[in-house]
Amino acid sequence: MPWPLVNVILALAMAYLLLRMGAMILGSFARPVPAPPDPGELRKVRLTYRCSICSTEVRMTMANDEVPEPPRHCQEDMELVTPVDDI
């Protein structure tokens, strides 16, 4: 006799947990995009990177560092192609 009641209570608890978790995930998408940094924080650069796996090239024109970390492509860091004298 008590098993159907336990099953119903357990099902209601699981439904509540799934509903709360889904609401939290959807709520995380509704957060506003952070404000862009002040114009003085970014500097103009002219760096070219190449992926060693697929040979995709990327040119970076703005960065927050003089020599920023290389972007990632194909799950690996890209190689800096720009000559050192041009940095």
C-alpha positions in Angstrom: 0.0 0.0 0.0 2.6 2.7 0.8 4.7 2.1 -2.4 2.4 4.1 -4.7 2.5 7.1 -2.3 6.3 6.9 -2.1 6.5 6.8 -5.9 4.3 9.8 -6.3 6.3 11.8 -3.8 9.5 10.8 -5.4 8.2 11.7 -8.9 7.0 15.1 -7.6 10.4 15.8 -6.0 12.3 14.9 -9.2 9.9 17.0 -11.3 10.5 20.0 -9.0 14.3 19.5 -9.1 14.3 19.3 -12.9 12.0 22.4 -13.2 14.3 24.4 -10.9 17.4 23.3 -12.7 15.9 24.2 -16.1 14.8 27.6 -14.8 18.3 28.3 -13.5 19.9 27.4 -16.8 17.5 29.6 -18.7 18.0 32.4 -16.2 21.8 32.3 -16.9 21.1 33.1 -20.6 19.1 36.2 -19.6 22.1 37.9 -17.9 23.1 41.1 -19.7 26.3 41.3 -21.8 29.1 43.0 -19.8 29.9 46.5 -20.8 32.7 46.9 -23.3 36.0 48.1 -21.9 37.0 51.8 -22.0 38.4 52.9 -25.3 41.8 53.6 -23.7 42.2 50.0 -22.5 42.5 48.4 -25.9 45.4 49.1 -28.2 45.9 48.6 -31.9 48.0 45.7 -32.9 48.7 43.9 -36.2 49.4 40.3 -35.4 48.8 37.3 -37.6 48.4 33.8 -36.2 48.2 30.5 -38.1 46.7 27.2 -36.9 49.4 24.4 -37.2 46.7 21.8 -37.8 44.4 23.2 -40.5 46.4 26.3 -41.6 43.7 28.8 -40.8 45.0 32.3 -40.4 43.7 35.0 -38.1 44.7 38.7 -38.0 44.3 40.4 -34.6 43.8 44.1 -34.8 42.9 45.1 -31.2 44.3 43.7 -28.0 44.5 44.6 -24.3 48.2 43.6 -24.2 51.2 44.4 -26.4 51.7 40.7 -27.1 48.4 38.9 -26.1 48.0 35.2 -25.6 47.5 33.4 -29.0 43.9 32.4 -29.9 42.9 28.8 -29.9 41.8 26.9 -33.0 41.4 23.1 -33.4 41.9 22.8 -29.6 45.5 24.1 -29.9 47.2 27.5 -29.5 47.8 29.2 -32.9 51.4 30.1 -33.9 52.5 33.7 -34.3 53.3 34.3 -38.0 54.0 38.1 -37.8 57.8 38.8 -37.8 59.2 39.8 -34.4 60.5 43.1 -35.9 56.9 44.2 -36.7 55.6 43.7 -33.1 
